[in-house]
């Protein structure tokens, strides 16, 4: 797909970049504040994006059901959240967001396409008679099938006509009620029964008060008058539903209203009643369970001359629960069939073996009252209970007709019929019959899940499954998986669930995390890649040491020692894939939402053009935002008019710039530690000022040979702003560009309440020693940072370390360790020997304890 630039986005981007760099040069204070504020906004949108992705995945993997109007709202909210991230990134650094907006537009289009309602044309015909074949799209399956029986088989059906689905759509458009209906439908929560009742009442009231356009009203009444002319009088009619999807893959049996005994004066009111029944609580539940959008179940309405039946009933052309050679069943009652289909009476049953018209069994029912038509009224009267409602010959004729209908449709049939006063068979309805073969179904035809069996005492139980399935593998911890040569699948046990774990995804059968949630970045990836994930496993690192072979049950939140072979066949793999229309629709949407292709920020393919999903855009925007924050120190550079020098006894010259509540006062000049509310900075300073760090005496080194700098032991002189350190701080954010002689350290850390957004990254480079000394110090830093939980990348004397997803308290403790590490390793490139590295590592962690 070619992404065009009709709005001149390229020129707009150039203008935004020019403005951005101009502001960086002229008003750095403003840029810093704006960037920080935009970053906080981006993180809020990022959390919203992942929560919405998790909701879509829960709908699919959890077999959830909701109205498409609600799903459309989710989709719009997701697009809004992703665009919110793009907007924030553009504010932070326009160059980093180039092209992202076009990709959001592209995936938004694909997503909306999955949820688009069927195309409608609000044109005639609004009413069709039954003299010619009719289109099921216009009249629904019930009407189309009934007409086909008469035309193809010569079967008697009631005379009548159908008010089309186009008419229903026209009424909604004419009254402009679709927006209000969508709001109500989007509010449906199937767990909230009272809420469903209220929404149903509002919808049905709305439909009952629809104004019918005069043209449509005239056509309906003209069709009734034509029926009256054919029948030679004013017929009493039945007004029945014939919605799209009804009597197809889903029967909607008994879900919609049928109005009986209707005359001309009441036919329009009965039509509205049938339309309104589309929104009864039971019809709404059925449709949502079927996974159909409201627009996919547009309502056509059958208007049929009523049969003054002496007997009525239902034929199943095959017994729906028999396993082999199912017989044909004729069910019959006296009078109208409402008591039978309503389950109010015990019918007479004629059982015809396969291929036979002689009943093998006749079971007489129990009925002493019947419903009959008297004028326009359906009344209850006594009936004879001492003889069957049908003769054997009449039942055999019904069996013959029913088998011909089954042959026509090449599928078992559920057929409603009536016997008129002349004792002729009239077919009222024929729909597909779905047979059930002893699979343990409940009354709603939903497969009942089996209870989990006792697989023995689990090593871990009560965990929260975030990605379902069952997996077997050897346990390992993060420091091991980062260094060992991986063979076979691993069960990674970790404290934190960070997006960067994607790099190991192909080696992971399961992940067990002490913290984390189902809405985390990595949880989304696990569900997409099919990796079992348990979160909230307390003390997992101690309970599951490296080298154990375990079975991880992601369906019930448990971990067992060894391979539980009996568990694997029952539950292996993902949660059951949804096969309904709604499930397929959500699956198609997830293909544009959830897959993550941008898994390695260091790859040359980590670019806008490689985005193949909304998740890729989210990942890219987040990574670029963090990179933009990492470079904030370059903007400050000592030029800020609002920066204040820190008053401290440590020989470090540090200037602080507050971008969010870090200063306890609004004064100028020096600021003391007790005037700071910058939690990350104070935690780092706690480590820098640790009593085990000697700041008073300095290693002997001839700095003069490296240049004319006013330095004492490698520490910048207080009068030399060129070599000062600068920190951008807020209550929960720190960006510190700190200089020690010929090397510098950059620390960027967000330490808020939401652990999912928290991160810490560190860059260390340079030094005054020779290349061997600098390499040894980098090795020491690498090993300690790795044990502290960082992911570390070393290139020459440049070290980059990063971690994310830690809680505030954990990060504050970590920052104290980082501060102590920086103080401890100052100038070590001058004197460090290779044989000293292990000793210094142990010394560092002993002091930590």
C-alpha positions in Angstrom: 0.0 0.0 0.0 1.4 3.4 -1.0 1.0 6.0 1.7 0.3 9.4 0.1 0.9 12.8 1.6 -2.2 14.8 0.4 -2.0 17.2 3.3 1.6 18.3 2.7 2.8 16.3 5.8 6.4 16.4 4.6 6.4 20.2 4.5 4.6 20.4 7.9 7.2 18.1 9.4 10.1 20.2 8.1 8.4 23.3 9.6 7.9 21.5 12.9 11.6 20.4 13.0 12.8 23.9 12.3 10.7 25.3 15.1 11.8 22.5 17.4 15.5 23.1 16.9 15.1 26.9 17.0 13.5 26.6 20.4 16.2 24.2 21.6 18.8 27.0 20.8 16.8 30.0 22.0 14.6 28.8 24.8 16.0 25.5 26.2 13.9 25.9 29.4 10.7 25.9 27.4 11.8 22.9 25.4 12.8 20.9 28.5 9.4 21.5 30.2 7.4 20.8 27.1 9.3 17.6 26.4 8.9 16.4 29.9 5.1 17.2 29.9 4.7 15.5 26.6 6.6 12.4 27.8 4.2 12.0 30.8 1.3 12.3 28.4 2.8 9.7 26.1 3.2 7.3 28.9 -0.4 7.7 30.0 -1.5 7.0 26.4 0.9 4.0 26.3 -0.8 2.5 29.3 -4.2 3.0 27.7 -3.1 1.4 24.5 -1.9 -1.8 26.3 -5.0 -1.9 28.4 -7.2 -1.8 25.2 -5.0 -4.4 23.5 -5.5 -6.7 26.5 -9.3 -6.2 26.3 -9.3 -7.2 22.6 -7.2 -10.3 23.5 -9.5 -11.2 26.4 -12.5 -11.0 24.1 -10.9 -13.5 21.7 -9.0 -15.9 24.0 -11.6 -15.7 26.7 -14.5 -16.3 24.3 -16.1 -13.0 25.4 -19.1 -11.5 23.7 -20.2 -7.9 23.3 -22.2 -5.9 20.8 -20.2 -4.7 17.7 -21.2 -1.1 18.7 -19.1 -1.6 21.8 -16.3 -3.2 19.9 -16.3 -0.2 17.5 -16.0 2.0 20.5 -13.0 0.0 21.7 -11.4 0.3 18.3 -12.0 4.1 18.1 -10.5 4.4 21.6 -7.4 2.4 20.6 -6.8 4.5 17.5 -7.3 7.6 19.7 -4.8 6.3 22.2 -2.2 5.5 19.6 -2.6 8.9 18.0 -2.2 10.4 21.4 1.2 8.7 21.6 2.1 10.1 18.2 0.9 13.6 19.1 3.1 13.5 22.3 6.1 12.2 20.4 5.8 14.9 17.8 5.8 17.5 20.7 8.9 15.8 22.1 10.8 15.5 18.9 9.0 15.9 15.5 11.8 14.1 13.6 11.3 10.9 15.6 7.5 10.7 14.7 7.9 11.2 11.0 5.5 9.0 9.0 3.8 7.4 12.1 0.5 9.1 11.7 0.1 7.7 8.2 0.6 4.2 9.5 -2.0 4.8 12.2 -4.5 5.9 9.6 -3.8 2.8 7.5 -4.3 0.3 10.4 -7.3 2.3 11.6 -8.9 1.8 8.1 -8.3 -1.9 8.2 -9.8 -2.2 11.7 -12.9 -0.2 10.8 -13.3 -2.4 7.7 -13.5 -5.5 9.9 -16.4 -4.0 11.9 -18.2 -2.2 9.0 -21.9 -3.0 8.8 -23.3 -4.6 5.6 -23.9 -2.1 2.8 -27.5 -1.0 2.7 -29.5 0.6 -0.1 -32.6 2.4 1.1 -34.6 1.9 -2.0 -37.7 -0.2 -3.0 -38.9 -2.9 -2.8 -40.2 -2.3 0.7 -42.8 -5.0 0.4 -42.7 -8.2 -1.8 -45.3 -10.8 -2.5 -44.7 -14.5 -2.7 -45.5 -15.1 -6.3 -41.9 -15.0 -7.5 -38.6 -16.2 -5.9 -37.4 -13.8 -3.2 -33.9 -12.7 -2.1 -32.9 -13.8 1.4 -31.0 -10.6 1.9 -34.3 -8.7 1.4 -36.7 -11.0 3.2 -34.7 -13.2 5.5 -34.2 -16.9 5.5 -37.6 -17.8 7.0 -39.5 -16.1 4.2 -37.2 -17.1 1.4 -37.2 -20.8 2.4 -41.0 -20.9 2.8 -41.5 -19.4 -0.6 -39.0 -21.8 -2.1 -40.9 -24.8 -0.7 -44.1 -23.7 -2.5 -42.3 -22.9 -5.8 -40.0 -25.9 -5.9 -42.0 -28.7 -4.2 -45.6 -27.4 -4.6 -46.0 -27.5 -0.8 -48.9 -25.6 0.6 -47.9 -22.5 2.5 -50.1 -19.6 3.9 -50.8 -16.8 1.5 -49.1 -13.5 2.4 -46.3 -11.1 1.8 -43.0 -9.9 3.4 -42.0 -6.4 4.5 -38.3 -6.3 3.6 -35.1 -5.6 5.6 -34.7 -2.5 3.5 -37.8 -1.2 5.1 -36.4 -1.7 8.6 -33.2 0.2 7.6 -35.2 2.9 6.0 -37.2 3.4 9.3 -34.0 3.8 11.3 -32.6 6.3 8.8 -35.9 8.2 8.5 -36.1 8.6 12.3 -32.3 9.2 12.7 -32.2 6.7 15.6 -29.1 4.7 14.7 -26.6 6.9 16.7 -28.7 6.7 19.8 -29.2 2.9 19.4 -25.5 2.4 19.0 -24.9 4.2 22.3 -27.3 2.0 24.0 -26.0 -1.2 22.4 -22.4 -0.2 23.3 -23.5 0.0 26.9 -24.7 -3.6 27.2 -22.9 -5.7 29.7 -24.2 -9.3 29.7 -23.2 -9.7 33.3 -25.4 -6.8 34.4 -28.9 -8.2 34.1 -30.7 -5.1 35.4 -28.7 -2.9 33.0 -29.6 -5.1 30.1 -33.3 -4.8 31.0 -33.1 -1.0 31.1 -31.2 -0.9 27.7 -33.8 -3.3 26.2 -36.7 -1.2 27.4 -35.1 2.0 26.0 -34.5 0.3 22.6 -37.9 -1.3 22.3 -39.6 2.0 23.3 -37.6 3.8 20.6 -38.6 1.3 17.9 -42.3 1.2 19.0 -42.5 4.9 18.3 -40.8 4.9 14.9 -42.6 6.9 12.3 -43.3 4.9 9.2 -42.9 6.9 6.0 -46.1 7.4 4.1 -44.8 5.6 1.1 -44.0 2.5 3.1 -47.3 2.6 5.0 -49.2 2.7 1.7 -47.3 -0.2 0.3 -47.9 -2.4 3.4 -51.6 -1.6 3.4 -51.9 -2.2 -0.3 -50.2 -5.6 0.1 -52.8 -6.5 2.8 -55.6 -5.4 0.5 -54.2 -7.6 -2.3 -54.2 -10.5 0.2 -57.8 -9.7 1.1 -58.8 -9.7 -2.5 -57.2 -13.0 -3.2 -58.9 -14.6 -0.1 -62.3 -13.0 -0.7 -62.6 -11.1 2.6 -60.7 -9.4 5.3 -58.1 -12.0 6.4 -56.8 -12.4 10.0 -53.0 -12.5 9.7 -50.0 -13.6 11.7 -47.2 -11.1 11.7 -43.9 -12.9 12.2 -40.2 -12.2 12.2 -37.9 -13.1 9.3 -34.7 -11.5 10.4 -31.4 -11.9 8.5 -29.5 -14.8 10.1 -32.7 -16.3 11.5 -33.3 -19.9 10.5 -29.8 -20.1 9.1 -26.6 -20.9 11.1 -28.6 -19.6 14.1 -32.2 -20.4 14.5 -33.2 -17.5 16.9 -36.0 -19.9 17.8 -38.6 -18.2 20.0 -36.5 -15.1 20.4 -38.7 -12.7 18.4 -42.3 -11.8 18.8 -45.2 -13.1 16.7 -48.4 -11.2 16.6 -51.5 -13.5 15.9 -55.0 -12.6 15.0 -54.1 -9.2 13.4 -56.5 -7.3 11.1 -55.9 -4.4 8.8 -56.3 -1.8 11.4 -53.6 -3.2 13.6 -51.1 -4.5 11.0 -48.8 -1.5 11.2 -48.7 -1.7 15.0 -48.0 -5.4 14.9 -45.2 -4.7 12.5 -43.6 -2.3 15.0 -44.0 -4.9 17.8 -42.1 -7.5 15.8 -39.4 -5.0 15.0 -39.1 -4.0 18.7 -38.8 -7.7 19.7 -35.4 -7.6 18.1 -34.3 -5.7 21.2 -35.9 -7.8 23.9 -33.4 -9.0 26.5 -33.5 -12.6 25.3 -33.1 -11.6 21.7 -30.2 -9.4 22.5 -28.5 -12.1 24.6 -29.0 -14.6 21.8 -27.6 -12.3 19.1 -24.6 -11.5 21.2 -24.0 -15.1 22.0 -24.2 -15.8 18.2 -21.6 -13.1 17.7 -23.6 -11.1 15.3 -23.7 -7.3 14.8 -27.1 -5.6 15.1 -26.9 -4.6 11.5 -26.3 -8.2 10.5 -29.6 -9.1 11.9 -31.8 -6.6 10.1 -35.5 -7.5 10.5 -37.8 -8.5 7.7 -41.4 -9.3 8.7 -43.7 -12.0 7.3 -47.4 -11.3 7.1 -49.3 -14.6 6.6 -52.9 -15.5 6.5 -53.6 -17.4 9.7 -54.6 -21.1 9.5 -57.5 -22.1 11.6 -55.7 -25.2 12.6 -57.3 -28.4 14.0 -53.8 -29.7 14.7 -50.4 -28.3 14.6 -46.9 -29.4 15.4 -43.2 -29.8 14.6 -41.4 -32.4 12.5 -37.7 -33.3 13.2 -36.5 -35.1 10.1 -33.9 -36.7 12.2 -33.9 -37.3 16.0 -31.4 -34.6 17.2 -29.9 -36.8 19.9 -29.8 -40.2 18.3 -26.3 -41.4 17.3 -27.0 -43.9 14.6 -29.8 -44.1 12.0 -31.8 -41.3 13.6 -35.6 -41.7 13.1 -38.0 -39.0 11.9 -40.2 -37.5 14.7 -43.6 -36.0 14.3 -44.9 -34.0 17.3 -48.5 -32.9 17.3 -51.1 -31.1 19.4 -54.7 -30.1 19.0 -55.3 -26.6 17.7 -52.6 -24.0 17.3 -49.0 -25.0 18.0 -48.1 -22.3 20.6 -48.5 -24.6 23.6 -46.1 -27.1 21.9 -43.3 -24.7 21.0 -43.7 -23.1 24.4 -43.2 -26.4 26.2 -46.6 -26.1 27.9 -48.1 -29.5 26.8 -46.9 -33.0 26.2 -47.5 -33.7 22.4 -48.4 -36.8 20.6 -45.2 -38.3 19.0 -45.0 -40.5 15.9 -41.6 -42.2 15.4 -40.8 -43.2 11.8 -37.7 -45.3 11.3 -35.2 -44.0 8.7 -36.6 -44.6 5.2 -40.0 -45.8 6.4 -43.5 -44.2 6.4 -44.8 -46.6 9.0 -44.5 -45.3 12.5 -42.6 -47.7 14.8 -43.8 -46.0 17.9 -46.8 -43.8 18.7 -46.7 -42.1 22.0 -49.9 -40.3 23.0 -49.4 -37.0 24.8 -51.4 -35.3 27.5 -53.5 -32.3 26.4 -57.0 -31.3 27.6 -57.0 -27.6 26.4 -56.2 -26.2 23.0 -55.7 -22.8 21.4 -58.1 -21.9 18.5 -58.7 -18.8 16.4 -62.0 -17.1 16.9 -62.3 -14.1 14.7 -59.3 -12.0 15.5 -58.8 -13.6 18.9 -56.8 -16.6 20.0 -58.8 -18.4 22.7 -58.4 -21.5 24.9 -61.0 -24.2 24.7 -61.3 -27.8 25.9 -60.2 -30.6 23.6 -60.5 -34.4 23.6 -57.7 -36.0 25.5 -58.6 -39.7 24.8 -57.3 -39.9 21.2 -54.3 -38.7 19.2 -54.4 -35.3 17.5 -53.4 -36.9 14.2 -54.3 -40.1 12.4 -51.5 -42.4 11.3 -52.1 -41.5 7.7 -51.9 -37.8 8.4 -48.6 -38.4 10.3 -47.2 -40.4 7.4 -48.1 -37.7 4.9 -46.3 -35.2 7.1 -43.3 -37.5 7.2 -43.3 -37.8 3.4 -43.5 -34.0 2.9 -40.8 -33.5 5.6 -38.4 -35.9 3.9 -38.9 -34.1 0.6 -38.0 -30.8 2.3 -34.9 -32.4 3.8 -33.8 -33.6 0.4 -34.3 -30.2 -1.1 -32.1 -28.5 1.4 -29.7 -31.5 1.9 -29.8 -31.1 5.6 -31.9 -32.3 8.6 -34.9 -30.0 9.0 -37.0 -28.6 11.9 -40.4 -28.0 10.3 -43.5 -26.3 11.7 -46.8 -27.3 10.2 -50.6 -27.0 10.6 -53.6 -29.0 9.6 -56.5 -26.8 8.4 -60.2 -27.4 8.6 -60.1 -29.4 5.4 -57.4 -31.5 7.0 -54.7 -30.5 4.5 -51.1 -30.0 5.5 -49.8 -26.5 5.4 -46.1 -25.8 6.1 -45.5 -22.7 8.2 -41.7 -22.8 8.6 -38.7 -25.0 7.7 -35.2 -24.4 9.2 -32.0 -26.3 9.6 -31.8 -28.8 12.4 -28.5 -29.1 14.2 -28.0 -32.5 15.7 -26.2 -33.1 19.0 -24.2 -36.3 19.5 -23.8 -36.9 23.2 -21.1 -34.3 24.0 -22.3 -33.3 27.4 -24.2 -30.1 26.6 -26.3 -28.0 28.9 -29.6 -26.3 28.0 -27.9 -23.5 26.2 -25.9 -26.0 24.0 -22.7 -24.8 25.5 -20.0 -27.4 26.1 -19.5 -27.8 29.8 -15.8 -27.6 30.8 -14.4 -30.5 32.8 -13.1 -29.7 36.2 -9.3 -29.8 36.6 -8.0 -33.1 37.8 -5.6 -33.4 40.7 -2.2 -33.7 39.0 -0.4 -34.0 42.3 0.8 -31.4 44.7 1.9 -28.3 42.7 5.2 -26.6 43.5 3.4 -23.3 42.8 -0.4 -22.6 42.9 -2.7 -19.6 42.9 -0.9 -17.7 40.2 -2.7 -15.5 37.7 -2.7 -16.8 34.2 -1.9 -14.0 31.7 -1.4 -16.3 28.7 -3.1 -19.6 28.7 -1.9 -23.1 27.8 0.4 -25.7 29.2 4.2 -25.9 28.7 7.1 -28.0 29.8 10.7 -26.8 30.1 13.8 -26.2 32.2 13.7 -23.3 34.6 16.2 -20.5 34.2 16.7 -17.0 35.6 17.4 -13.8 33.7 21.1 -13.7 34.4 21.4 -17.2 33.1 19.4 -16.8 30.0 21.4 -13.8 29.1 24.7 -15.7 29.0 24.1 -19.4 28.4 23.9 -21.1 25.1 20.2 -22.0 24.8 19.1 -25.4 23.6 15.5 -26.5 24.0 12.7 -24.5 25.5 13.1 -22.7 28.8 10.8 -21.7 31.5 12.0 -18.2 32.5 11.5 -17.2 36.1 11.9 -13.5 36.7 10.9 -10.7 39.0 9.9 -8.3 36.4 8.1 -8.5 33.1 9.9 -6.2 30.7 9.3 -5.8 26.9 12.9 -6.5 26.2 12.3 -10.1 27.1 11.0 -10.5 23.6 14.5 -11.1 22.4 14.4 -14.5 24.1 10.9 -15.3 23.0 11.8 -18.1 20.6 13.5 -19.9 23.4 10.7 -19.6 25.9 8.0 -22.2 26.6 6.7 -20.3 29.6 7.5 -17.3 31.8 6.8 -17.1 35.5 6.9 -13.6 37.0 6.8 -12.5 40.5 5.1 -9.3 39.5 3.4 -8.0 36.3 -0.2 -8.1 35.0 -2.3 -9.3 32.1 -2.1 -5.8 30.6 1.7 -5.6 30.6 3.7 -5.1 27.4 5.2 -8.5 27.6 1.9 -10.2 28.4 0.6 -9.1 25.1 3.6 -10.5 23.3 3.3 -13.9 25.2 -0.3 -14.3 24.1 0.6 -13.4 20.5 3.6 -15.8 20.4 1.9 -18.6 22.3 4.2 -18.5 25.4 2.5 -19.5 28.6 2.7 -16.7 31.2 1.9 -16.7 34.9 2.1 -13.5 36.9 1.8 -12.7 40.6 3.9 -15.7 41.7 5.3 -14.6 45.1 8.9 -15.6 45.8 9.1 -17.4 42.4 12.9 -16.9 42.1 13.4 -18.9 45.3 10.6 -21.4 44.7 11.9 -22.2 41.2 15.7 -22.2 41.1 17.5 -22.7 37.7 17.7 -26.2 36.3 14.3 -27.7 37.3 12.2 -29.5 34.8 8.6 -28.3 35.3 5.1 -28.3 33.8 3.5 -24.9 33.8 -0.3 -25.0 33.7 -1.4 -21.6 32.3 -5.0 -22.5 32.5 -5.2 -22.9 36.3 -2.2 -20.9 37.5 0.0 -23.8 38.8 3.5 -25.3 38.3 4.3 -29.0 38.8 7.6 -30.7 39.1 8.6 -32.9 36.2 6.6 -33.6 33.1 2.9 -34.2 33.8 2.1 -36.1 30.6 -1.6 -36.6 31.5 -2.0 -32.9 31.7 -0.6 -32.1 28.3 -3.1 -33.8 26.0 -6.1 -32.2 27.8 -4.9 -28.6 27.9 -1.9 -28.2 25.6 -1.7 -25.0 23.6 -3.6 -21.8 23.6 -7.1 -21.1 24.8 -9.6 -22.5 22.4 -9.8 -20.4 19.2 -13.2 -18.9 18.7 -14.9 -20.1 15.5 -18.0 -17.9 15.6 -18.4 -15.0 13.2 -17.6 -12.6 16.0 -14.5 -14.6 17.1 -13.2 -14.6 13.5 -13.8 -10.8 13.3 -11.9 -10.2 16.5 -9.1 -12.5 15.3 -8.8 -10.5 12.1 -8.7 -7.3 14.1 -6.0 -8.7 16.4 -3.9 -9.4 13.3 -3.7 -5.6 12.8 -3.5 -4.8 16.5 -1.4 -7.3 18.5 1.6 -8.8 16.6 4.9 -7.2 17.6 7.6 -7.2 14.9 9.8 -4.4 16.3 11.4 -6.5 19.0 15.0 -5.3 18.8 15.6 -1.5 19.2 19.2 -2.0 18.0 18.1 -3.5 14.7 18.3 -1.5 11.5 14.7 -2.7 10.9 13.5 -0.8 14.0 12.0 2.0 12.0 8.6 3.5 11.0 8.6 1.6 7.7 8.7 -1.7 9.5 5.5 -1.1 11.5 3.0 -3.9 10.7 0.5 -3.4 13.5 -0.7 -0.9 16.1 1.5 -2.7 18.6 4.5 -1.9 16.4 3.6 1.8 16.4 3.1 1.8 20.1 6.4 0.1 20.7 8.2 2.4 18.3 6.7 5.6 19.8 7.6 4.5 23.3 11.2 3.7 22.4 11.7 7.0 20.6 10.2 8.9 23.5 12.6 7.2 25.9 15.5 8.0 23.6 14.3 11.6 23.4 14.3 11.8 27.2 17.8 10.3 27.3 19.1 13.2 25.3 17.5 15.9 27.4 20.7 16.7 29.2 22.1 18.0 25.9 19.3 20.6 25.8 20.1 21.8 29.3 23.9 22.0 28.9 24.2 24.7 31.6 22.2 27.3 29.7 19.0 27.2 31.7 18.1 30.3 33.5 16.1 28.3 36.0 18.8 25.9 37.0 20.1 25.9 40.6 23.4 24.8 41.9 23.3 22.0 44.5 24.9 22.9 47.9 26.9 19.9 49.0 30.1 18.8 50.7 30.9 16.3 48.0 33.3 17.8 45.4 30.8 17.5 42.5 29.4 20.6 40.8 25.8 19.8 39.9 23.1 22.2 38.6 19.4 21.1 38.9 16.5 22.1 36.8 13.0 21.4 38.1 10.3 20.3 35.6 7.8 19.0 38.0 7.6 19.8 41.7 11.1 18.8 42.6 12.0 22.1 44.4 10.3 22.8 47.7 10.5 26.5 47.2 10.6 28.9 44.2 13.8 30.7 45.2 16.9 31.2 43.1 20.5 30.5 43.9 21.9 27.4 45.6 19.5 24.7 46.8 20.2 22.2 49.6 19.2 18.5 49.8 16.5 19.2 52.3 14.8 21.5 49.8 14.5 18.8 47.3 11.5 16.5 46.7 13.2 14.7 43.7 12.9 11.1 44.8 15.2 9.5 42.1 17.9 12.2 42.5 17.9 11.9 46.3 18.1 8.0 46.0 21.1 8.3 43.6 22.7 10.9 45.9 22.3 8.6 48.9 24.6 6.1 47.0 27.0 8.8 45.9 27.4 10.0 49.5 27.7 6.5 51.0 30.3 6.5 53.9 32.4 3.9 52.2 33.2 6.2 49.3 36.2 8.4 49.8 35.7 11.8 48.2 38.3 13.6 50.2 41.5 12.0 49.1 42.2 11.5 45.4 44.3 9.1 43.5 47.5 10.6 42.2 47.4 11.3 38.5 49.0 13.9 36.3 45.9 15.5 34.8 47.9 18.3 33.3 49.2 15.9 30.6 45.7 15.5 29.4 45.0 19.3 29.0 44.8 22.5 30.9 41.9 21.9 33.1 41.3 23.1 36.7 40.7 19.6 38.1 41.6 18.0 41.3 41.9 14.3 41.2 39.6 14.2 38.2 36.7 16.0 39.9 35.5 19.2 38.2 36.4 22.4 39.9 33.4 24.4 41.2 34.5 27.4 39.1 34.5 25.4 35.9 31.0 25.3 34.5 32.4 23.6 31.4 32.9 20.4 33.4 29.9 20.7 35.7 27.1 18.1 35.9 23.5 18.9 35.0 20.3 17.2 36.2 16.7 17.6 35.1 14.5 16.6 37.9 10.9 16.2 39.0 9.3 14.3 41.9 9.6 11.0 40.0 12.0 11.8 37.1 15.7 12.2 36.8 17.9 13.0 33.8 21.5 13.5 35.0 24.5 14.2 32.8 27.4 13.7 35.3 31.1 14.2 34.5 34.0 12.6 36.3 37.2 14.0 34.8 37.5 12.5 31.3 34.5 10.2 31.5 30.9 11.0 31.7 27.7 9.2 32.9 24.2 9.8 31.8 21.3 8.5 33.9 17.7 8.7 32.8 15.0 7.3 35.1 11.3 7.5 35.6 10.2 6.3 39.0 6.4 6.7 39.3 3.5 4.9 40.8 2.8 2.9 37.6 5.6 0.3 37.5 4.7 -0.5 33.9 6.0 2.9 32.8 9.0 3.0 35.0 12.5 2.5 33.6 16.2 3.3 34.2 18.8 3.6 31.6 22.5 4.5 32.1 25.3 5.3 29.7 29.0 5.3 30.8 31.8 6.4 28.5 35.4 7.6 28.4 38.1 7.8 31.1 41.5 9.2 31.7 43.4 5.9 31.8 44.7 3.8 28.9 42.6 1.6 26.8 43.2 -1.4 28.9 42.3 0.4 32.1 39.1 1.7 30.6 38.2 -1.8 29.3 38.7 -3.3 32.8 36.5 -0.7 34.4 33.8 -1.3 31.9 34.0 -5.0 32.6 33.6 -4.3 36.3 30.6 -2.1 35.7 29.1 -4.6 33.2 29.2 -7.5 35.7 27.8 -5.5 38.6 25.0 -3.9 36.6 24.1 -7.3 35.2 23.7 -8.7 38.7 21.7 -5.6 39.7 19.1 -6.5 37.0 20.2 -4.3 34.0 20.4 -5.4 30.5 23.9 -4.3 29.4 25.4 -3.6 26.0 29.2 -2.8 25.7 30.9 -1.3 22.7 34.5 -0.4 23.3 34.6 1.9 26.3 30.9 2.8 25.8 28.5 1.0 28.1 24.7 1.2 27.9 22.4 -0.4 30.5 18.7 -0.5 30.8 15.8 -2.0 32.7 12.1 -1.3 33.0 8.9 -2.4 34.8 10.3 -2.0 38.3 8.2 -0.6 41.2 9.0 2.8 42.6 10.6 1.4 45.8 12.7 -1.1 43.9 14.0 1.6 41.6 14.8 3.9 44.5 16.8 1.2 46.1 18.5 0.4 42.8 19.4 4.1 42.2 21.1 4.1 45.6 23.2 1.1 44.4 24.0 2.9 41.1 25.1 6.0 42.9 27.4 4.0 45.2 28.7 2.1 42.1 29.6 5.4 40.3 31.3 6.8 43.3 33.2 3.5 43.9 34.5 3.2 40.4 35.6 6.8 39.8 39.2 6.9 38.4 39.5 3.1 38.6 40.6 3.0 35.0 43.9 4.5 36.3 44.7 1.6 38.8 42.3 -1.3 38.2 44.0 -4.7 37.6 42.2 -7.7 36.1 42.8 -9.8 39.2 41.0 -7.2 41.3 37.7 -7.4 39.5 36.1 -10.4 41.3 37.2 -9.0 44.7 35.7 -5.6 44.0 32.4 -7.1 42.8 32.1 -9.1 46.0 33.0 -6.0 48.0 30.3 -4.0 46.3 27.6 -6.5 47.1 28.8 -7.0 50.7 28.5 -3.3 51.3 25.0 -3.5 49.8 23.9 -6.0 52.4 
